[in-house]
Structure formats: structure tokens, C-alpha cells
Amino acid sequence: MGTVLIGVQWGDEGKGKMTDFLADQVDVVVRYQGGANAGHTVVIDGHEYRLNLLPSGILTGKLSIIGNGVVLDPEVLLEELRGLADQGHDPTRLRVSDGAHLIMPQHKILDAAEEEFRGENRLGTTGRGIGPAYRDKVARAGIRVADMMNPRSFARKVRDGVERANILLQRVYGREPLDPDETIDTYSHYAEELLPYVCNGPAMINDLLDDGQRVLFEGAQGTMLDVDHGSYPFVTSSNPISGGACVGAGVAPSRINRVIGVAKAYMTRVGDGPFPTELTGELGGDLRVRGNEYGTATGRPRRCGWLDAVILRHSARLNGLSGMCLTKLDVLSGLDQIKIAVAYRYGNRRLENFPRDSTVMDEVDVEYTSVSGWSEDISEIRSLNELPDAVGQYVQAVVDLTGVPVHYLSLGPSREQTIQCDFAPG
Ligand code: IMP
């Protein structure tokens, strides 16, 4: 049984919490794309954990696999493993696919140099080397975990990579060159430490599925950051959509039985790029404070805005959502009216589909519908019939505008603050 759990917005929807909530329904958790740019926050027994690279399943003792589609920064991984071991978690439940590509020091330096070079056209990346690492992968110049296990050829590959990057660093960006021997030395130590975790990802994951194990494919980032289907070029360099799970884990589409989309009850975005429903005034600032909207990976303030049904419909189609989880509903308490974008207007055209051109996306006017808000604090409510009617009406409006059922409501960061429900399109 394969379930994909993905973000349907610009990331930070609360996927880490939902992975934890679904722990009882899952035996194995697989991350299939992205790298240390992700930030999954999970609260267990009042303790907050922040993970950048490890699959959230590691916190509940599930077998957790980093798939071939991830770009892996060994320094971050080993640090996170040590941190978890110090807090009493079992790091031996981790496996790393030997097909995952490595983030090398030059990737992080190039990420920063390229952002600086773009100036006011910067993308607002997390600076974790993601774009340069995926670029090397596609250019067939990347180094994989499997390469690490062969010391002689590994040293040659590292040297080639550093020397090539040095040309760019020095001649294009006017930066200091890197010392290949230093990288070879550092990464050889990482290789020794990583060795016990290395596996053949696709073989292992397919065997587990053959054995009837329940596998959760945990997406990082979100649909609008997908390199093919997001708000290009303001995207990440991988495919967070559900189809990305097949490529990034090495399983066939027929292995996926269910796709759960996680949507925040409002929208946020960290980094640059268009955001039609952004609230730049006081209300946006209020949402940021109440929702504690600061990036897990970088600490940057997140931009906040109204929920956007144009984007949710785009996500529903691309991901084949079986259902959604609506998170952070508690943050909306106290608003008289809550708006939801239903369409965009560009000149005299009404757009119901998300436009490809980011300059169009930047300039659209938004057509909203409005529903009544609620004043009560709902964060301690544990059953559906105790929720104010207005909450149900808001959720039903989201379902009707997107055509996707909502199966979970999240009213706070802990596992207990989750209500199962069955809102179906009317
Ligand atoms: P990169 O993935 O670091 O290259 O950054 C590209 C874009 O994706 C930037 O706008 C980042 O802020 C955004 N981004 C990357 N990872 C995340 C995430 O986990 N949550 C939210 N935004 C992200």
C-alpha cells in the first residue's frame, strides 16, 4: 500500500505533523525529493523537533528511507542523526538510497554566488546548494552515495567536480577556489559514517511493498515549488508533486494507492516570486505572528495571504488528490470575514487556471468569495460537532471550490489537535 503525502501550496503546509499523525497507518516513510532546504516541524509530547533532511517517520521509530531523488548533504544528515540520538531516538531505523546525489561544498557556495549575481531578480533560495546539485545531476556530473563507497574513483570524481566548480567560482563570480583535497578528506570521513545506512533504495522499497508494508512517500516543499508545474522560475529544482514519488523513490505509478494533499487554511510563501493573494498590510503581519510563520530551514519571515482555490485546483489535478488535510485553521480565529480566491483577472480575461507566465501571475487581480469567520479559540476542540458552524462552512467552501474532499482538520501543532472528518463536494 503506497500513500503519497504532499504539500499543495508553496511548502510549509504542515506535512511533518501529518506524517506523524498518520504514524499508526504506516510502516515505512520515504522522502523522495529535495534536500536540506526542507523544514519539517513535528511536535511530540510537547517537544518540538525540526528536521531538514531526515524523513519525519524517524521520530516515531518507523523505518525511514531517503530515496534516490533526494540531494543529500552528508554534513546535515549526520548532524541531525547525532541530535536525534542525543534525544533518545533510534537512528538505526534510517536507510539511504545509494542513488541519491550528494550536495558538495561547491554547490552551497555556488547557490549563494548565483543569488548574489541575480541581484533584484534573485529567487530567494534557501542557500542549501539545491539548484547547483540538481544541475550537476542532470548534466551527468553529479556524485552519488554509491560513488562514495569506492574510495579511489570517489576521490577522482570529487577532484573533477571541485576543479570544474573552481573555474566558475573564480572566473565568473570572483570567488576563492576550493581545495579538492580538503573536500576529499572530509567526504571520505562522511562515507565511513554513512556506510551502515546505505541501501539499494528501489529494491528495498519495492520489496517492502511486495511484503504488504504500508509505505508513506513524504513530499518536501510543495506543488507550487515544483520545477515543472510551479511558479517557475521561483521554484525549487525538484518535483514535489505526487508523480515525483515514483521517480524519486523508484516505484511504479501502480504502487500509489492514495494521495493526501496538505493545505494550510491560508497561504504562505517564503522566498521571492508571485503571490496573488498576498496580504501585505496589517492582516498579513497578524497572520504571520499568530501562525508563527517563520521558515524552519532559514528562519525567514513567511509572506502570508488568503487561500487560493485557483492554486488548489491546479494542485488537485496535478497530484490526483484522494483527499486533503486543512491545517492551521485555529490561526484564522477572530476574523469577521475570510476570503478565498476563486479566479484571477488579467486585463479583460477571467483566468480559472493558474497562468504559466510568472509576470502574468504577478500582475493579475484576484476575484474573491467571502465567508463568515468565527471568534472562538478552536485549538482545544477535539470533535467535529463542537466546532463553530462557521468553521464547517469555511471547510465546505474550500471543498466545493476545489472538488476535493477534506478528511482531516488540524487545529494546532500536536498530534491530538487533529480531527478526522468527511467533507465531500456538495
Ligand atoms: P531552493 O530549494 O533552496 O533552491 O529554493 C527555491 C525556492 O523554494 C525558494 O523560494 C525557497 O524559499 C523555496 N523553498 C525551498 N524549500 C522550501 C520549503 O521547504 N518550504 C518553503 N519554501 C521552500
Residues whose N, C-alpha, C, O or C-beta is under 5 A from the ligand:
A	BS01	IMP	W10 G11 D12 N37 A38 G39 L123 G124 T125 T126 G127 R128 I130 G131 Q221 L225 V235 T236 S237 V270 G271 D272
